[in-house]
Amino acid sequence: MSTEKSIPISFSALCVIEADYIYVSSKPDQFEEDEAYSRLFFLDLQNKKSPWVHHDLIGHDVVSLCLSTAMDSGKRIYCALSRQGDIEYSWPGGSKMENIKGAGLLGNELPLYGYVNCIKEISSCLYVCGGGGQIYKRNKGKWSHLAPHLKTAVKVPTPNLATNETNDFFRHEFQAIGGFNDEDIYVVGTDGEVLQYNGTEWRACNIQSTETLTDLCCSSDGIVWICGYNGSLLKGSYDLGFEELSTIDDNMTFTSIVLYKDRPYLASTEGLFYFDNGKIQPVRMSPKKAIDDTHSVGVSGGILWSVGYKEVLSFDGLKWTKFPHPDNEA
């Protein structure tokens, strides 16, 4: 790992490890959006001299991060998933790479199913979901597909683009996965698709939405909160069905959701919001300052974290604190 400065960066995924310790992915601004390069940072507030520490993953676009405590007898493993299905596992003093066979679009063998989007640890196993119905589970060091009947291969476009059916490219496009245990897991995706796994089979949830759903979080009372395009906010479960709670009627996209002090907080394309008393309201650092740079939220130890393309903020329930990155300071 290195602590030397670089050119400006833009943050992407977030994993909150502790109240004062987070893991974030980024890309130096010199790279084009489609170039595969990731710079992974730890922000450790206990390290007063050098709180920001990074290492680079050349040739990998990291789209999701998570913390695993079950892979190696309770040792903390930091997991970074690329859209091509490559995973870096890192820990103090070491790291290794692993690939999910069949994930991504760089395979030499057809069929291809698309990019993967999210990695989570649920109970004692890691799970990954993505396009083309991809849902993988890592058990005893091996990745296997948890829903082979959902796998939908990407069709290679024909030269006459007018004949291509665009819907075929986005069937079962799962954006996020989460759950309470290995017998109660949810995935969400395009066209309002929400599926629940009961340990035996995947079942479609009762939901009155056709929006693309981007993220979910599970509350201690067995309720699942889901967010997505056009201000979508849903609450429910497989048994109860899902209720649409949104009071937003425009093109706002919610990209991340977390519960903090029993309130849903939502990162979006227009800033940070929270849901309370039946209304979605903007979060403000002060009466005159709204939080307008955010795309990921997370919670640990009573602290809410918000990460945007340039801003990293934390909230202790009373005040917001900003953590400027040295590479982004003028």
Salt bridges, closest charged atoms under 4 A:
GLU18 OE2 - ARG76 NH1 2.65
ASP29 OD2 - LYS310 NZ 2.58
ASP56 OD1 - ARG39 NE 2.69
ASP56 OD1 - HIS54 NE2 3.92
ASP61 OD1 - LYS27 NZ 3.08
ASP61 OD2 - ARG83 NH2 3.65
ASP72 OD2 - LYS75 NZ 3.14
ASP86 OD2 - HIS60 ND1 3.50
GLU88 OE1 - HIS55 NE2 2.83
GLU98 OE1 - ARG138 NE 2.86
ASP168 OD2 - LYS155 NZ 3.16
GLU193 OE2 - HIS172 ND1 2.86
ASP276 OD2 - ARG263 NH2 3.10
GLU311 OE2 - LYS322 NZ 3.17
ASP327 OD2 - HIS325 ND1 3.88
